[in-house]
Amino acid sequence: MKFIFEVRIKEGHTAEEYADAWVRASELIQRAPGARGTELHRKIGDPSTLIAIATWESKEQRDAMEGQHNPEIAKIIRSAAPFVDITPIGEFEDPEWVVMPPGRKED
């Protein structure tokens, strides 16, 4: 499953500042059972808007990680909170099928 959210960087800050916090928190979060990776993408034409994607084996595993308070992760997230607005887009199941052009394999 994918947990997707939009990150808006506030005036006077940069996406790189948020990316630093994202990587530090993700390195810890990715130790949880079921964690499959994270990605940050810049919005084309708007460097202050990012889309963040966290991939998990299941929603239950992600929820279990969320239910375990980790003070180090919480501290990192709090450190970034003053310079970003985060809007959850949603939680999405892995696709039942993937359509690829002929001759190409799924990544």
Steps between C-alpha positions, in 0.01 A plus 500: 500500500605857449446788741516822299503859619575848369768711664500878454820676603439833673656827382864536598567125508605244242401153391854392589437592865194279505678223307767490770239438770311257273811287445591495870147398605465254212822321593343421838150427370636262236620268777136413577359169375329548163672826406591496129646844436426868466517758222480878469412664168505871412198642323593615150508880491459536877814412700322575828249217453594135541314173493615245755439128462557234764460141383401217736422131466162563667292771667504291820881511512503875443237552769700280739809718443291814560373349825854459635617837633861561404629819670785538249262493201261737680786743567603502132142557384453784753822662375358522146144596594556878526604535135257267321128440459418134446174380348426128486375400156412147597587137544497287187509124448759358263349475152317186399670533165766712334481589132842535341592568137588180310854381572536688829511343843358656817769658725 
